[in-house]
Structures are given as C-alpha cells and as structure tokens.
Amino acid sequence: MRILMVASEAAPFAKTGGLADVVAGLPRALARLGHFVDVVIPRYRGIAADELIARVKVPLGAQVAHAAIHAIAEDRVRTIFVDHGKYFDRDYLYGAVDRDYPDNPERFAFLSRAALEWASASGERYDAVHAHDWQAGLVPVLLRQVDGGLRGIATVFTIHNLAYQGVCDASWLPRLGLGWELMNVRALEYWNRISLLKGGIVFSRLITTVSPRYAREIQTPMYGCGFDGIVRGRSDDLVGILNGIDYDQWDPARDPYLPEPFDASRLDGKDAAKRALLEMVGLPTNEKTLRRPLVGMISRLIDQKGLDLLGELSEELPRLDASFVLLGSGDRRYEDLWRALAARHPDRVAARIGFDEAMAHRIEGGADLFMMPSRFEPCGLNQMYSLRYGTVPLVRATGGLYDTVRDFDSRSGSGTGFTFNEYTSQALLTALRRALHVYRDRAAWRRMQVAGMQQDFSWDVSAREYVKVYERAQKVAGSQ
C-alpha cells in the first residue's frame, strides 16, 4: 500500500513530544513490511531540505497562497515538507512557553490543505490518508474540497492525547475555507466554538488511539476531557494500538551512551551503568550507595505526570532506603521543588532540569526502578524503554502503562513491574515501599528484569495492526 500521513512534527526534523517519535517510527516499520509512506509536515525554521519537488496553490477561505514542497527520501519513506515562511518560519512550533500562536487554526489548516493539494496533483495513487492529532484534524474535512484521485479515499485519524483539542472561535470557519453548515453538533461545533480534533474524529472512516486501555478510558467522563460522548459515538470505529519504540535507538546491547553493553542473558553491565549514572549526577559511588536501589524519572514536570503526588511525598522520599535521579522540565514550582530536594539531600537526590539525551539513556540503563505515576497516560514510552533496559517500572495502572506493565505477584513471582490504581500519594508510596522491599530479593528482582527485557514492544508489532486498520478503512470507504 501507499499511505499519506499528515502531522505537525516528526523526528528528527521537528519534535516537542511523543507524536514526533510515532510519526518517525511507524512509517519506517510500515516500510519494512513492504509499504510506501509519504509523511507531510511543515518546514519549520532550521529544517534543511534542499530538494524542491513541487509548488502548489493552496486555497484557504478568501485567500490563495502558494507553498513550496520539499522532500527527503529514505528507502520507502519520503518526508514531505510544506514550506511557507509566514506560517512556519518561527521560533517555536506551536507558540511561546506561555501561549499558543493565535493563528494556529490557520497555520495547520494550511498544512492540511497543502498536503492534500500536493498529493492530489502528484499523480500517486494512495490507498489511505492517515492524519495525526488536532493539527491534522481538518484533513478528512478538507478532503471533500480536493479534486483528483483522493476523493472517497480511506481516512484514518489518530488521537495521541485527547486533552489537546484544537478549540477555537467559530469565526475561523470561513477563514479556513469551511462553510457554516459545519457549525453543528454533528460536525465541528463544540460548546459554541469549533474543534479541529472533533473534525478528525467525526469525519474519518476509522479512528485509532495509542493504546487499547486509553481507547476505553477516553469514552468515560473521567478521562474523556469533555469529548467522551463524541468518542462513544464512534466507538465501533475506534481501535487502540499501542505505540512502539525504536529498537535501534534503544538497545542496551549497543547503546553508545552506556559504559558496557548488556542484555537479558548478561546483566552485569547494569552495574557499570549505575555507577556511571551516579558519577554523572554527582551522587556518592561507595559500596553502600551502589547496593541501595536507584529510582529514576524522566518526565515533563506537570500534574498529568504525577508530579503533584511526588510533591506531597517530598519529605517522605529522602527517608526511604533509595536514591533518586530526576531529569525533566515543566512547571516552575516542580522544578524548584526538585532543585530544593537535591540541595537538601545531596547524598540521596539528584535533579537535572532540562533534557539531556545521554543522561536519559544513562537513567534507563543505570536505574534499578523507574517511576511513572501519571494521572493519565495515553501510551507512554519510558516504561517500555525501562523494560527493555532491565529497569523495573513502577507505574499507575492507566492507559498504555496498564497495557505494558504486569504487576508483580509475590505468590507466583511473575510480573514485569509494580502498579497502583488510586491516584493518591499514599497509593504511590505504598507501591514504592513494596518495590523497595522486593528489591532485596535479588532472585525475584532478576526474574522481573529478564521478563521485562523479553517483551516485544517494537514498531513492527504495531505496524501490522495499523495495516489491518488501513485495510478495514478501505473496505468501509468502498462500501459507502
């Protein structure tokens, strides 16, 4: 098959979060299965893409603009860049730290329309169009306006995080080239405004999200972010497919950031990785600290990731028989809290505010336990990295965390990590104490490490599920 994907970011060209990793990893896995994928993203400032392959006219409301189309090809995957300086030559992808760009609806409507105009004029015969998140939510809506071979094509829309909905004032409709007939509850209307995310949900043939559990959760008021009724209306067309991880980039047997390679059959290299991590963050590396369990976190420092729970435990954590290493950035209050913890407990707590790729790999390789106490987590990647690196995850049982981590059973000795259900600091603390207790049983801990490392969370598994979705979407499109 030939698939057209439209998204706002893709690694390594532009990245703010997990969306970019998906839009990079999934096409490559589809290519390994023999399919062809064209991925369309904006040409943001700093992206070097010299091959100009086309220029397209892009009608959007009363205006007609032009876009230069550039491409970078690798095997069966082409990344197509929509070049328009007014919209995409900016300091940030979506806005400054404290505000979004006010013309984001127009910017990403332009991306969607430009992608479709180019694809229609390219002469390629696509089997499916796959749009990602609210930034590409208008793709299935705008398809009705594009001439050529895309009419009636199978459309798939992926929700990566339902909390981001692309809501804007209804006055944007004519400026986006859309009619007022879409201002109704069965189309784009959302509480007297419009939602680009809703456009993707309502107008696509099939909808996917990034884990089976999250697909169920977003149909409930607790996790639906006000969209649960909209999603339930498409429940027969909703499929949860777990994201994969890049097994080339995340492989302890050949990770250049680790001092020694290791795998499930020879775990001694984790000891060297632990020592290297402690040295890197300035924690003591004596016999006692090397025996003490090391708890790692790599996270955005926001409430969604459970930082409020950890904040409630800030006095309790240093009293536990463990050391803690945190890497991340986010809300200033949490950055300050972890800086203060590290200053007060320099022998137990280290905090690095920001992001460091080498340190991220060192934490995954050198930590004994990895914490992800998320309020909600559509998929999550770090728990899968941790499992691959023999670092036992401790997670709240929600979304993709529920789907990937099996709670340790002390009676049978089975499991790949530790989970807790209630979103409370006490439930988190109980799970953490349980994990630290089991850590003393080296045989049980080794069994957990090996069991986790034997799981397969590669993109190849997920890609085969997406192929089934594309084929099903084709059948639905053919029958209508």
Secondary structure per residue as TSV (DSSP state, phi and psi in degrees):
chain	resnum	aa	ss	phi	psi
A	1	M	-	360.0	159.8
A	2	R	E	-117.7	123.4
A	3	I	E	-113.1	135.6
A	4	L	E	-103.8	118.2
A	5	M	E	-108.4	142.3
A	6	V	E	-128.9	127.3
A	7	A	-	-153.3	166.3
A	8	S	S	-90.4	-12.6
A	9	E	-	-158.1	154.3
A	10	A	B	-156.4	130.7
A	11	A	T	-72.6	145.7
A	12	P	T	-93.3	8.9
A	13	F	T	-78.0	-39.8
A	14	A	B	-154.0	129.4
A	15	K	-	-151.8	130.2
A	16	T	S	-121.9	-14.2
A	17	G	S	-169.0	-159.6
A	18	G	H	-65.9	-24.3
A	19	L	H	-54.3	-43.5
A	20	A	H	-63.1	-35.8
A	21	D	H	-68.6	-38.9
A	22	V	H	-64.6	-45.9
A	23	V	H	-72.5	-11.2
A	24	A	H	-92.5	-46.0
A	25	G	H	-76.5	-40.9
A	26	L	H	-63.0	-48.0
A	27	P	H	-58.5	-40.0
A	28	R	H	-64.8	-38.4
A	29	A	H	-68.3	-39.3
A	30	L	H	-62.4	-38.3
A	31	A	H	-63.5	-38.2
A	32	R	H	-65.2	-23.6
A	33	L	T	-86.1	-0.3
A	34	G	T	101.7	4.5
A	35	H	-	-95.5	167.3
A	36	F	E	-115.4	137.3
A	37	V	E	-134.4	130.3
A	38	D	E	-109.4	119.8
A	39	V	E	-106.4	120.4
A	40	V	E	-105.5	122.3
A	41	I	E	-136.1	165.9
A	42	P	E	-67.3	152.4
A	43	R	-	-91.6	92.0
A	44	Y	-	-75.5	167.9
A	45	R	T	-56.9	132.7
A	46	G	T	94.4	-8.8
A	47	I	-	-81.4	122.6
A	48	A	-	-93.5	112.0
A	49	A	-	-145.9	94.0
A	50	D	-	-84.0	-21.3
A	51	E	E	-79.4	103.9
A	52	L	E	-83.9	119.6
A	53	I	E	-110.0	-15.6
A	54	A	E	-169.9	164.6
A	55	R	E	-128.6	135.2
A	56	V	E	-126.8	148.8
A	57	K	E	-91.0	130.3
A	58	V	E	-121.5	100.5
A	59	P	E	-76.2	133.3
A	60	L	E	-146.6	101.0
A	61	G	T	64.8	-131.5
A	62	A	T	-82.0	-9.0
A	63	Q	E	-104.4	155.0
A	64	V	E	-126.5	117.3
A	65	A	E	-112.7	173.0
A	66	H	E	-124.3	148.1
A	67	A	E	-131.2	138.9
A	68	A	E	-88.1	137.8
A	69	I	E	-111.8	120.5
A	70	H	E	-112.7	162.5
A	71	A	E	-146.6	148.7
A	72	I	E	-130.2	123.4
A	73	A	E	-109.8	140.5
A	74	E	E	-145.3	112.6
A	75	D	T	55.1	-121.5
A	76	R	T	-97.9	13.2
A	77	V	E	-117.5	126.3
A	78	R	E	-113.8	132.7
A	79	T	E	-99.7	121.6
A	80	I	E	-105.2	128.7
A	81	F	E	-111.3	125.8
A	82	V	E	-89.9	115.8
A	83	D	E	-105.3	112.0
A	84	H	-	-151.1	105.5
A	85	G	H	-58.7	-37.1
A	86	K	H	-58.5	-37.8
A	87	Y	H	-93.9	-33.2
A	88	F	H	-120.4	-9.8
A	89	D	-	-88.3	75.6
A	90	R	S	-135.5	169.1
A	91	D	S	-66.8	-34.0
A	92	Y	S	-128.8	163.9
A	93	L	S	-73.8	-46.9
A	94	Y	S	-119.3	-16.5
A	95	G	E	156.6	174.2
A	96	A	E	-72.4	179.0
A	97	V	T	-57.3	-40.3
A	98	D	T	-105.6	4.0
A	99	R	E	-160.4	149.2
A	100	D	E	-83.2	157.6
A	101	Y	-	-64.6	132.4
A	102	P	T	-65.5	-20.8
A	103	D	T	-99.9	21.3
A	104	N	H	-55.1	-39.5
A	105	P	H	-56.2	-42.3
A	106	E	H	-71.2	-40.0
A	107	R	H	-58.9	-47.1
A	108	F	H	-86.9	-20.0
A	109	A	H	-66.2	-38.3
A	110	F	H	-63.3	-44.4
A	111	L	H	-57.2	-47.7
A	112	S	H	-62.4	-46.4
A	113	R	H	-68.6	-38.9
A	114	A	H	-64.3	-40.7
A	115	A	H	-60.2	-43.9
A	116	L	H	-70.7	-39.9
A	117	E	H	-64.3	-42.1
A	118	W	H	-65.5	-46.6
A	119	A	H	-62.1	-39.6
A	120	S	H	-65.8	-36.6
A	121	A	H	-86.1	-10.0
A	122	S	H	-74.7	-20.7
A	123	G	-	85.9	-5.3
A	124	E	-	-73.7	146.8
A	125	R	-	-104.0	103.7
A	126	Y	-	-89.3	146.3
A	127	D	S	-94.8	-24.5
A	128	A	E	-158.7	150.8
A	129	V	E	-112.8	127.7
A	130	H	E	-120.6	111.6
A	131	A	E	-105.9	146.6
A	132	H	E	-121.8	123.9
A	133	D	T	61.2	177.2
A	134	W	G	-61.0	-28.7
A	135	Q	G	-62.8	-25.6
A	136	A	G	-112.0	16.8
A	137	G	T	-64.2	-22.9
A	138	L	T	-84.6	-4.4
A	139	V	H	-55.8	-53.0
A	140	P	H	-68.1	-23.3
A	141	V	H	-73.3	-47.0
A	142	L	H	-74.2	-18.3
A	143	L	G	-54.9	-30.2
A	144	R	G	-66.0	-17.9
A	145	Q	G	-100.1	-4.0
A	146	V	-	-99.4	128.7
A	147	D	-	-80.0	169.1
A	148	G	S	98.6	-159.4
A	149	G	T	-76.6	1.1
A	150	L	T	-88.7	-9.4
A	151	R	T	-60.1	129.5
A	152	G	T	75.1	10.1
A	153	I	-	-71.0	153.7
A	154	A	E	-64.9	132.2
A	155	T	E	-121.8	136.7
A	156	V	E	-128.4	136.6
A	157	F	E	-126.5	131.3
A	158	T	E	-110.3	127.3
A	159	I	E	-93.2	114.3
A	160	H	S	-90.2	-33.7
A	161	N	-	-156.5	110.2
A	162	L	T	-66.9	-14.8
A	163	A	T	-69.5	-19.6
A	164	Y	-	-104.9	109.9
A	165	Q	-	-117.9	-1.7
A	166	G	-	56.9	46.4
A	167	V	E	-86.8	134.5
A	168	C	E	-150.0	172.8
A	169	D	-	-67.1	146.1
A	170	A	T	-63.8	-19.9
A	171	S	T	-63.4	-13.8
A	172	W	H	-70.8	-21.6
A	173	L	H	-49.2	-57.7
A	174	P	H	-64.4	-31.2
A	175	R	H	-69.9	-21.7
A	176	L	T	-95.1	6.4
A	177	G	T	77.1	26.5
A	178	L	-	-116.7	145.9
A	179	G	-	-84.5	158.6
A	180	W	G	-68.3	-15.2
A	181	E	G	-63.0	-18.1
A	182	L	G	-79.7	-7.3
A	183	M	-	-85.3	63.8
A	184	N	S	-145.6	162.6
A	185	V	T	-64.7	-22.2
A	186	R	T	-87.7	1.7
A	187	A	T	-126.5	-111.8
A	188	L	T	-98.8	-12.4
A	189	E	E	-63.8	135.4
A	190	Y	E	-146.5	101.3
A	191	W	T	51.9	52.5
A	192	N	T	68.0	11.4
A	193	R	E	-124.9	-169.5
A	194	I	E	-124.3	154.6
A	195	S	E	-128.9	123.8
A	196	L	H	-69.2	-33.5
A	197	L	H	-61.6	-42.1
A	198	K	H	-61.6	-35.3
A	199	G	H	-57.6	-43.3
A	200	G	H	-65.9	-39.2
A	201	I	H	-69.0	-44.2
A	202	V	H	-77.1	-36.9
A	203	F	H	-99.2	-7.0
A	204	S	S	-83.7	153.3
A	205	R	S	-68.3	-45.7
A	206	L	E	-132.8	153.4
A	207	I	E	-124.3	138.7
A	208	T	E	-123.2	158.4
A	209	T	E	-137.6	177.4
A	210	V	S	-95.3	12.6
A	211	S	-	-166.4	151.3
A	212	P	H	-60.3	-42.4
A	213	R	H	-63.2	-42.9
A	214	Y	H	-63.9	-34.7
A	215	A	H	-60.2	-35.0
A	216	R	H	-78.1	-40.5
A	217	E	H	-63.4	-39.6
A	218	I	T	-72.5	-2.9
A	219	Q	T	-93.2	8.7
A	220	T	S	-115.6	151.1
A	221	P	T	-58.4	-31.8
A	222	M	T	-63.8	-38.9
A	223	Y	T	-115.1	-2.0
A	224	G	S	-80.9	-7.0
A	225	C	T	51.4	37.0
A	226	G	T	82.9	-6.6
A	227	F	-	-103.6	4.6
A	228	D	H	-60.1	-38.2
A	229	G	H	-66.7	-38.9
A	230	I	H	-63.2	-44.3
A	231	V	H	-68.5	-41.2
A	232	R	H	-60.4	-31.4
A	233	G	T	-64.9	-18.4
A	234	R	T	-116.2	21.9
A	235	S	G	-58.8	-33.7
A	236	D	G	-68.6	-19.3
A	237	D	G	-107.9	11.6
A	238	L	E	-104.5	130.4
A	239	V	E	-128.5	131.3
A	240	G	E	-97.1	120.3
A	241	I	-	-124.4	120.8
A	242	L	-	-64.0	134.4
A	243	N	-	-62.1	153.5
A	244	G	-	-99.5	178.1
A	245	I	B	-126.3	157.5
A	246	D	-	-81.0	105.9
A	247	Y	T	-75.4	-11.4
A	248	D	T	-80.9	-42.2
A	249	Q	T	-76.7	-32.9
A	250	W	S	-115.6	87.6
A	251	D	-	-145.9	108.1
A	252	P	T	-64.3	-17.6
A	253	A	T	-77.2	-15.6
A	254	R	S	-149.2	39.0
A	255	D	-	-86.7	116.3
A	256	P	T	-67.5	-15.4
A	257	Y	T	-85.2	-9.3
A	258	L	S	-97.6	145.4
A	259	P	S	-69.1	-30.9
A	260	E	S	-140.1	143.5
A	261	P	-	-74.2	153.1
A	262	F	-	-154.7	162.9
A	263	D	B	-149.7	-172.3
A	264	A	T	-64.3	-24.8
A	265	S	T	-89.6	-15.3
A	266	R	B	-145.8	95.4
A	267	L	-	-94.8	3.5
A	268	D	T	-58.6	-29.6
A	269	G	H	-61.4	-20.7
A	270	K	H	-66.3	-32.2
A	271	D	H	-63.4	-42.8
A	272	A	H	-65.2	-38.1
A	273	A	H	-66.0	-37.5
A	274	K	H	-64.5	-45.7
A	275	R	H	-61.6	-43.9
A	276	A	H	-62.9	-38.1
A	277	L	H	-67.2	-45.5
A	278	L	H	-59.2	-41.8
A	279	E	H	-65.3	-40.0
A	280	M	H	-62.4	-37.2
A	281	V	H	-98.8	-0.1
A	282	G	T	83.2	19.5
A	283	L	-	-88.2	154.3
A	284	P	-	-59.9	149.6
A	285	T	-	-126.8	46.9
A	286	N	S	-92.1	178.3
A	287	E	H	-59.1	-38.2
A	288	K	H	-67.7	-45.5
A	289	T	H	-71.3	-29.5
A	290	L	H	-70.7	-30.1
A	291	R	H	-78.3	-27.2
A	292	R	S	-70.4	137.5
A	293	P	-	-61.9	137.7
A	294	L	E	-108.8	120.8
A	295	V	E	-102.6	125.0
A	296	G	E	-110.0	153.1
A	297	M	E	-144.6	136.5
A	298	I	E	-130.0	115.3
A	299	S	E	-161.7	154.5
A	300	R	E	-70.6	135.6
A	301	L	E	-90.2	77.9
A	302	I	S	-138.0	164.9
A	303	D	G	-57.5	-41.9
A	304	Q	G	-53.5	-33.7
A	305	K	G	-86.1	8.3
A	306	G	T	86.8	14.1
A	307	L	H	-69.0	-24.7
A	308	D	H	-67.5	-38.2
A	309	L	H	-64.2	-44.8
A	310	L	H	-65.0	-33.7
A	311	G	H	-62.5	-38.6
A	312	E	H	-66.3	-23.0
A	313	L	T	-101.5	12.6
A	314	S	T	-61.6	-28.1
A	315	E	T	-84.9	-24.7
A	316	E	T	-83.0	-38.1
A	317	L	G	-56.5	-46.9
A	318	P	G	-66.1	-15.7
A	319	R	G	-82.5	-14.1
A	320	L	S	-75.3	158.1
A	321	D	S	-81.5	70.4
A	322	A	-	-160.6	160.6
A	323	S	E	-112.5	155.3
A	324	F	E	-130.9	135.1
A	325	V	E	-128.1	123.8
A	326	L	E	-120.7	138.4
A	327	L	E	-130.2	125.2
A	328	G	E	164.3	178.0
A	329	S	E	-150.3	164.1
A	330	G	E	163.9	-128.7
A	331	D	-	-61.9	134.7
A	332	R	H	-57.2	-38.0
A	333	R	H	-62.6	-35.4
A	334	Y	H	-79.2	-34.3
A	335	E	H	-60.0	-46.1
A	336	D	H	-65.1	-39.7
A	337	L	H	-60.5	-45.3
A	338	W	H	-74.4	-32.2
A	339	R	H	-61.9	-43.1
A	340	A	H	-66.2	-41.0
A	341	L	H	-59.2	-45.0
A	342	A	H	-64.9	-36.1
A	343	A	H	-69.5	-36.5
A	344	R	H	-79.5	-26.3
A	345	H	-	-130.4	65.4
A	346	P	T	-66.6	-15.9
A	347	D	T	-92.4	-6.2
A	348	R	T	-124.5	-28.6
A	349	V	E	-129.1	133.0
A	350	A	E	-129.1	136.8
A	351	A	E	-133.5	127.6
A	352	R	E	-116.6	111.6
A	353	I	E	-87.5	123.7
A	354	G	S	125.4	-157.7
A	355	F	-	-136.9	141.4
A	356	D	-	-143.6	113.4
A	357	E	H	-60.4	-43.3
A	358	A	H	-63.0	-41.8
A	359	M	H	-68.0	-35.6
A	360	A	H	-59.4	-44.8
A	361	H	H	-67.5	-36.9
A	362	R	H	-65.7	-38.6
A	363	I	H	-65.7	-45.4
A	364	E	H	-62.8	-36.7
A	365	G	H	-82.4	-33.3
A	366	G	H	-100.8	-19.7
A	367	A	-	-74.6	153.7
A	368	D	S	-88.7	-35.6
A	369	L	E	-133.9	141.9
A	370	F	E	-124.1	126.0
A	371	M	E	-100.8	131.8
A	372	M	E	-139.3	79.8
A	373	P	-	-88.3	51.2
A	374	S	-	-69.2	143.5
A	375	R	S	-64.3	-46.4
A	376	F	-	-147.1	153.8
A	377	E	-	-151.7	99.4
A	378	P	S	-50.1	-47.8
A	379	C	S	-135.1	-63.9
A	380	G	-	85.3	138.9
A	381	L	S	-115.9	-35.5
A	382	N	H	-64.0	-31.2
A	383	Q	H	-66.8	-30.9
A	384	M	H	-75.7	-38.1
A	385	Y	H	-58.9	-44.4
A	386	S	H	-60.2	-47.3
A	387	L	H	-57.9	-41.5
A	388	R	H	-65.2	-28.4
A	389	Y	T	-99.3	11.7
A	390	G	T	68.1	23.1
A	391	T	-	-103.7	114.1
A	392	V	E	-72.4	123.2
A	393	P	E	-82.7	144.3
A	394	L	E	-119.8	115.8
A	395	V	E	-136.6	158.0
A	396	R	E	-80.9	141.3
A	397	A	S	-79.8	79.7
A	398	T	S	-143.3	148.2
A	399	G	H	50.6	-136.4
A	400	G	H	-67.2	-20.7
A	401	L	H	-65.7	-41.5
A	402	Y	H	-62.1	-39.1
A	403	D	H	-74.9	-18.2
A	404	T	H	-114.3	-18.7
A	405	V	-	-116.2	122.3
A	406	R	-	-96.8	124.2
A	407	D	B	-63.7	138.6
A	408	F	-	-65.2	131.8
A	409	D	-	-108.9	112.5
A	410	S	T	-67.1	-25.3
A	411	R	T	-73.7	-45.4
A	412	S	T	-93.8	-18.1
A	413	G	-	76.9	10.6
A	414	S	-	-94.0	163.2
A	415	G	-	128.1	164.7
A	416	T	S	-121.5	-2.0
A	417	G	B	-177.8	-159.5
A	418	F	E	-127.7	136.6
A	419	T	E	-129.3	156.8
A	420	F	E	-140.9	157.0
A	421	N	-	-104.5	-54.6
A	422	E	S	-68.0	137.8
A	423	Y	-	-87.0	75.6
A	424	T	S	-138.7	154.6
A	425	S	H	-66.2	-32.0
A	426	Q	H	-67.6	-39.8
A	427	A	H	-64.6	-39.6
A	428	L	H	-63.8	-45.9
A	429	L	H	-63.4	-39.7
A	430	T	H	-62.1	-43.9
A	431	A	H	-64.8	-39.5
A	432	L	H	-66.3	-42.6
A	433	R	H	-63.4	-37.8
A	434	R	H	-63.0	-44.0
A	435	A	H	-63.1	-43.0
A	436	L	H	-66.2	-31.3
A	437	H	H	-68.1	-45.4
A	438	V	H	-65.9	-30.2
A	439	Y	H	-55.5	-30.3
A	440	R	T	-68.3	-21.7
A	441	D	-	-89.6	91.0
A	442	R	H	-61.6	-33.8
A	443	A	H	-68.1	-43.9
A	444	A	H	-64.5	-40.3
A	445	W	H	-65.0	-41.6
A	446	R	H	-63.5	-39.2
A	447	R	H	-61.7	-41.0
A	448	M	H	-63.8	-44.3
A	449	Q	H	-58.7	-48.8
A	450	V	H	-65.0	-42.0
A	451	A	H	-60.8	-40.9
A	452	G	H	-66.2	-40.5
A	453	M	H	-70.1	-17.2
A	454	Q	T	-89.7	-3.9
A	455	Q	-	-72.1	153.2
A	456	D	-	-114.6	102.8
A	457	F	-	-114.2	31.2
A	458	S	B	-72.0	158.5
A	459	W	H	-65.1	-23.4
A	460	D	H	-61.0	-38.3
A	461	V	H	-64.8	-48.0
A	462	S	H	-66.0	-38.4
A	463	A	H	-61.4	-37.5
A	464	R	H	-63.5	-33.5
A	465	E	H	-70.3	-36.5
A	466	Y	H	-66.6	-36.0
A	467	V	H	-59.9	-41.4
A	468	K	H	-61.2	-39.0
A	469	V	H	-66.1	-44.3
A	470	Y	H	-59.2	-43.9
A	471	E	H	-64.7	-40.7
A	472	R	H	-65.9	-40.6
A	473	A	H	-62.5	-36.9
A	474	Q	H	-62.0	-42.5
A	475	K	H	-64.3	-40.6
A	476	V	H	-63.8	-44.3
A	477	A	H	-64.1	-37.9
A	478	G	H	-69.2	-23.8
A	479	S	H	-90.8	-5.0
A	480	Q	-	-108.1	360.0
